[in-house]
Amino acid sequence: MPMINVQMFEGRTIEQRRKLAKELTDATCRTLGCPADAVQVILTDVRKENWAEAGKLFSD
């Protein structure tokens, strides 16, 4: 069972989340030849003050 874990900054709408989950599921099924009910997608919101790149918080 494929599990896709997406971490992204908060602020996406429910419609954007639905579309992302559907597109990721469809692409996984096409690529791996598995049924849609075998694919799980976890969407995790991360606040900018909890994510850093090159030692600098995105909130800065």
Order of alpha helices (4+ residues) and beta strands (2+ residues): beta-alpha-beta-beta-beta
